[in-house]
Amino acid sequence: MGSNIKIINTAGIRLPKKPTPNQSNLTSDGTNVFIQSTVVDKEVGGAAGSLINTSGSSVSQSAYSTVVGGFGNSIYQASYGSIIGGLCNTISGVSNCNVGYNSIIGGCRNSIITSDYAAVIGGYNNCIIGYDGDYSIIAGGVGNLICYQSQFSGIFAGYNNQIVYGSFGSCSYYSTIIGGVSNVISGAAFSSIIGGESNQITTDLGSSDCSGIFVGRSNRIDNVDGSVIMGGHNNSISHCADYSSIIGGRFNCLLGSNQYYSSIIGGSYNMLSGCSSDSVIMGGYQGIIQGGSFRSAILAGEFGFLDSNTSKSVLIGGDSNSGTSVSHNSGVIGGHHNLLNDSDNSFIIGGNGLILDGKDDTVMVPNLIIANIPSSDPGIQGAVYQDGSGNLKISL
């Protein structure tokens, strides 16, 4: 028969010194194998701390704190803390400030400094630091940071991600980063970044609360509440363009006061600005809606331009078409270099270089071709038809 195994529990026994490096926890009397649980119960600065099966670790001025396993882990001025496994992990308060209830599980060179009720799980060189970094967590990843005034926040995996306070002391409470590289939430509460690279939600003088960036690269939300960017790269929403969105595309921009509830979907170098709320740009290149042109749209095309209170109007396709000077409920469809100016309820369809200026309730169409013209009066007022001699007439 094999040898019997007996476990001797030495918890609570104060040893005069640490076991030497060569001391084994296994002993045998020839018949039985004994596994000795090596526990060092220490009195440091009047507070009790424990080291269990660890080497090169320390617990100092930390009541009821414990290091279990690992190498080179330390707890200093941090009550009710625990480090389980890992290498060179640290939980620490500062002079005259004893923190508490923190935990680090595994990983290497992770740290919790001057925060309470925080946790780091795995990963390398992750850190929760500073007052009001309480109740936060970092799980996995490398070089992630939660710093000052970022309570109840979390970073999950990824590399070099940060949740920190804003440049004017604004808070990043209840915010989250999941994965990605070099993403930053600064002074934005209740906000999230999921994946992507070098995305930022920031605040200086205003707020960027309840906002989110989902994947993409180098996208930014700044001083905007309740807004979102999904994918794309180098897109931005800034300066009070609250509750707005950018989906995909590149170098698209939403900015300006009272620029609420607007969207850019795809395309490149498009811009919505200046009190043009409830508006949209879909696709296209260098489309611009600005100057109080609210509830308006640019759909595809390039160099489309709506300005000067051209509200509830639309540009569809075409190249370098414009609507300006208080042209309400109007639009341009296709064509090139067409201009709609100070004309309500009017449209330009196609053509090149057409100008509709000061003409309400008007449609401008060059070279109109009408197919399938009736050969008799249809009896519909305003309808075009041909008489028996082939002459065009309008039904009255």
N, C-alpha and C positions, 0 to 999 in steps of 0.2 A: 504494500500500500504506500501511497505517497505521503509526504510529510504533512503534518497538521500546520495550519496557519493561525496564529493568535495575534490579535490586535491590541496593543497597549495604548490607551488614550491618555496622553500626558497633559491635556488642556488644563490650565489653571495652576500648573506647577511652575514657579518662577525659577528659571535657570540662572546660574551665576554669570554666564557668558554665552555668546552665540556658539553653536556647534562649529568645530573646525571644518575647513573645506573637505578634509578627507574622511570625516566621520560619516559612517553609513547608517541609514535608518533600518537596515535589515540585520538581524542577528539570528543565530541558530544554536541550539544546545545539542545538535546531532539528531534530534528527533523532530522538534518543532521549529518552525520559522516564525520569528517575531517581527512585525512591522510596527515601528515606533513613530507616532505622529509627533513631529518636532514642533512645539509651540513655544514661542518666547513671549511671555506676558510682561510688558515693560511698564515702568513708572517713569514718565518723563514730565518734568515740570508740574507734578502733582496730578496729571491726567493719565488715565490708563489707555494704552494702545496695544495692538497685537500684531505680531509677525508670524505667519504660518507658512512653513515650507517654502521659504524664499531666501534669496541670497543677495547681499549688497543693498538691501532695502532698509527704509527707516520710517518710524512714526514718531513725531515730535510735537509736543504741546497740542495734542489732538485727542480729546476725550472720546473714548469708545470708537475709535477708528481702527481699521484692519487692512493689512496687506496680505493677500493670499497668493503664494506662488510668484512666478516671474523673477526678474532680476533688475536691481537698481531702481525699484519703484520707491516713491517717497510721499508721505503725507505730513504737512507742516501747518500748524495752527488751523486745523480743519476738523471739527468735531463730527462724529457720526458718519465719517466717510469710509469708503472702501475702494481698494484697487485689487482686481482679481487678474492675475497673470500679466503677461506682456513684459515689455522692456522699457525701463527709464521713463515711466509714466509719473505724473506729479499732480497732487491736489494740494493747493496752498492758499492760505490767507496772507495777510501782510501784518506788519507791526501794529499792535493794538486793534486788529480786526480779525477775529476768528470766524471763519465761515463754516458751513455745515451741510450735512446731508447730500454730499456729492458722491458720484461713483464713476470709476473708469474700469472697463472690462476689456482686457487684452489690448492688442495694438502696441505701437512703439512711439515713444516720445510724445504722447498725448498729454494734455494738461488742462486743469480747471483751476483758475486763479481768481480769487476774490468774488466768487459767485456762489449762490446757495441752490440746493435742490437741482443740480445740473448733472448731466451724464454724457460720457463719451464712450462709444462702443467700437472697438477695433480701429483700423486705419492707422495712418502714420502722420505724426506732427500736427494733429488737430488740436484746436484750443478754444475753450470758452473762458473769456476773461472780462473782468470789470464788474462794477456794481450794476445792478439791474440787468445782468445777464442770467438771472435766475430762471429756474424751471425750463431750461433749454436743453437741447440734445444735439450731438453730432454722432452719426452712425456711419462708420466707414469712410473711405476716401482718403485723400492726402492733402495736407496743408489747408484744411478748411478752418474758418474762424467765425465765432460769434462773439461780439465785443460791445460792451456797454449799452445800456438802455435797449436791450433786445430780449426782453423777457418772453417766455412761452414760445420761443422760436426753434426751428430745427433745420439742420443741413444733413441730407442723406446721400452719402457717396459723392462722387465727383472729385475734382481737383481744384484747389485754390479758390474755392467759393467763399463768400463773406456775407454775413449779416451784421451791420454795424450802425452806429448812430449817425444822424445827419450832420452836415457841416455847421448848422446852427443849433445843434442839440436836439433835433427832432428824433422821435423814437421809432424803433423797428419792431415793436411788439407783435407777437402772433404771426410772424412771417416764416416762409419756408423756401428752401432751395433743394431741389431733387436732381442730383446728377449734374452733368455738364462740367465745363471748365471756365474758371475765372469769371463766374457770374457774381454780381453784387447787388444786394439790397441795402440801401443806405437811407435811414430816416423815413422808411415807408412801412407803416403798420398794416397788418392783415393782407400782406401781398405775397406773391409766389413767383418763382422762376423754376421752370421745369426743363432741364436739359439745355442743349445749345452751348455756345461759347461767347464769352465776353458780353453777355447781356447785362443791362443795368436798370434798376428801378431806384431813382434817387430823389432827394428833396433838398432844396436850400432854403428858400423863404416861404414856400407854400407847403403842400402836402402831396404825397403820392400813395394814399391809402387805398386798400382794396383793389389793387391793380395786379396784372399778371403778364408775364412773357413766357411763351411756350415754344421751346426750341428756337432754331434760327441762330444767327451770328451777329454780334455787334448791334443789336437792337436796344433802344433806350426809351424809358418812360421817365419823365422829369417834371415834378410839380403838377401832377395830374391825378385825380381820384377816379377810381372805378373804370379804368381803361385797360385794354389788352392788345398785345401784339402776338400774332401767331406765325412763326416761321419767317422766311425771308432773311435779308441781311441789311444792316445799316438803315433800318427804319426807325422813326422816332415819333413820339407823341409828347408834347411839352407845353408848358405855360398855359395852364387852365383850360386845356382842351379835354374837359372831363367827360367820362362815360363814352369814350370813342374807341375805335379799333382800327388796326391795320392787319390785314391777312395776306401774308406772302409778299412777293415783289422785292424791290431793292431801292434804297435811298428815297423812300416815300416819307412824307412828313405831314403831321397834323400839329398845328400850333396856334396860339393866340387866344386872347380873352373871348369868352362867350362862344367858343368853338365846340359846343356840346353835341353829343349824340351823332357824331359823324363817322364815316368809314372810308378807308381806301382799301380796295381789294385788288391785289396784283399790280402789275405794271412797274414802271421805273420812273424815278424822279418826279413823281406826282406830289402836289401840295394842296392842302386845305388850310386856310388861315383867315383871321380877321372877322369874327362874328358871322361866319358862314355855317351856322349850326344846322343839324338835321340834313346834311348833304353827303354825297357819295361820289367817289371816283372809282370806276371799275376798269382796270387794265389801262392800256395805252402808255404814252410816253410824254412826260413833262406837261401833264394837264394841271391847270391851276384854277381853283375856286377861292375867291377872296373878297374882301370889301363889302361884307354884309349880304353876300349872295346866298341867303339861307334857303334850305329845302330845294337845292338844285343838284344837278348831276352832270358828270362827263363820263360817257361810256365809250371806251376805246379811242382810237385815233391818236394823233400826236399834236402837241402844242396848242391844245384847246384852252380857252381862257374865258372865264366868267368873272366879272368884276363890277363894282359900283352898284350894289343893291339890285343886281339882276337875279331876283328871287324866283323860285319855283320854275326855273328854266332848265334847259337841257341842251347839251351838245352830244351828237351821236356820230362817232367815226369822223372821217375827214382829217384835214391837215390845216392847222393854223386858223381855225375858225374861232370867232369871238362873239360874246354877248356882253354889252356894257350899258352904262347909264340908265338905270331904272327900267330895264326891260323885263316886265313880269310875265310869267306864264308863256314864255316864248322859247324858241330854239332854232338850232341849225342841224340839219341832217346831211352828213357827207359834204362833199365838195372841198374847195381849197381857198383859203384866204377870204372867206365870207365874213361879213360884219353885220351884226344885229344891234342897232343902237336906239335907245329910247323908244322902243316899239313894243307895246303890250299885245299879248294874245296873237303873236305873229310868228311866221316860220320862213326860213330859207331852206329850200331843198335842192341840194346839188349845186353845180355851177362853180365858177372860178372868179373870185374878186367881186362878188355881188355885195351890195350895201343896201340894207333896209333901214332907213333913218327916219324916226318920227312917224312911222306908219303903223297905227294900231289895226288889229283885226285883218292882217294882210298875210298872204302867202306869195313868196317870190320863187318862181321856178323858171329856169332858162330852157328854151327848146323843148317845150312840153309835147310829148307824143301820147295821144289817147288811143288805146286799142279798143276794138269791138264797139265802135260808136253805133248806137241804135239808128235804124233807117227810118224811124218814125217817132213822133213825139211821144215819149213815155208817160207824159202827164205828171212828171215830178218837177216841181218848180226848181229852176236853176240847172237842170240836167241838159247836157249837150247831145244833139242828135243831128242827123243829116236828112235834108228833105229829098224829094224825088230827083232833084237836079244835082245832088251831091254837095249842096251848100250847108255849111254848119249853122245851126240855130240853137238858141237856148230856150228851153221850155219855160213858159211864164205861168 
